[in-house]
């Protein structure tokens, strides 16, 4: 047999092996996705937490023609994106009992985006493992069984990263009008789902703008309009219904007070109680209460600058905590804590390895962007209070980087094995 025939056979064998790996990976991903959806419906029904019940009630009211309301009155107590998504699902006939499946499916969407990112960043098909890691990350699985908006924010964040990855890798970086519009709409959805990610949304939007050399004006016009219109529409609605131009929600004052008071600690979350403050605000409107709570928090900060500074530092540190016990009692106990800690430490260690391997596969501009945003959010979220659940969308930056690190190691191992065999 000639050397050429041997080489051709080796090439065919490698292609067949890659096809088999791709088929096996796709099958595993599909099975895990179906299992996640089933698990979310089983565990997430009925809702376990007050916030979930509030989102569900608003969604039901919207679907029944009663508008964005809570307890029978118009509200801006929750940002609008997530209740609107749930309302659309109810309108098209999806039973309320299976709504957690929407969260699970959004995580699947995010995982597909993560696989795309991983393949391009690792320069290897093995990068698709990032999608599997996103699907299996315990905090993601937990959020996918709830009606919290964090899973929707995860999907949006990873979709934006996927678009950024494709843009950064193009010879011509000019975004088509349609993609610029999609970026703007995704940015609006991100901040209208989880307002604390406004810094993240702004930074990503500006990164796209900076990449559009020779196209910046068109990008800014298209993406800016598509991002601004939903936010302005929500603000205008609040001006009409609540007599106040609330841009995101009327919970910012309460959240600021929960994170800045004499009882608060770095990881106290929403456990502080203010019976006198709550009683004084009982007769106020929703907007007035929000302002009252905000003023109370600012007054405490102004009166206790040293304590406020130390508390802020503790909240920044708590941002990196692998686990915070929920304010509402939950199942799992020590096992849940151990899994959460182990998974966060593992993806953190793998991310460090990814950075150390940058000489083999350079860190791309999008990786620097999203890693910086992961750390920068510690400073912004600590203005209010920090919780592991609130950090969850950003955890997936580390999860994707962990997947890239795994892919690089596998690709190098396979390459060295082939050389040894050859």
Beta strands, then each sheet from edge to edge (+ up, - down):
strand 1: 69-70
strand 2: 73-74
sheet 1: 1+ 2-
end
